[in-house]
Amino acid sequence: MSQKHFEVEQIKRRKVGARIEAMKKTGQATGSKFRYAYSKNLKLLTDEIETYQEILKPDDKFLEYQNKLNVLRVEHAKKEEKTGAPMSETNNRGEMNYVFENARKYDSEYKKLKAEYQSVIDEREKQIKEFDSYLDGTVSFSFHKITDVDVPESLTAEQYSGIFFMIADAEEKENVVPIKKAEETPVCHEEVK
């Protein structure tokens, strides 16, 4: 029976991005075993995020709608006198909105454009809703593990907590072998919900 330097862990798909951000807080911590495990685990997680981005990617018709909507907004926006750039303002939610010359005319043309692309918009909303439900499921990862002695001493408590999943507990330490002797390669296992 071969020893493993990784173990399978299930996490909510919705938390994959947070795990990446927590890992990135370790900065440029050193140590070859640490950097190797860090790099392999980060790759697993970022590959998963890329898959999510591909799933959520809008189709060409929706991109066409968005492009026409942006052109319409710029066309009807008030322009800066010096630069001719469209004027905008930020609302109380931090969102940028154009300031329109004639809001009624813009609204009228927007309603026509929206009606023309309504089925495309509905399909996109359905795609987003399905994806949101998908994120409630779990995904399994085979994370590389290291022992606590391989963790750089320079890490703060916050940084340490961000990579805690990489550190083998007492039972696992018996199964952690030097990375150069590992016989298996970690993979991401998708669980069908």
Beta strands, then each sheet from edge to edge (+ up, - down):
strand 1: 6-12
strand 2: 88-90
strand 3: 96-98
strand 4: 138-144
strand 5: 188-190
sheet 1: 1+ 4- 5+
sheet 2: 2+ 3-
end
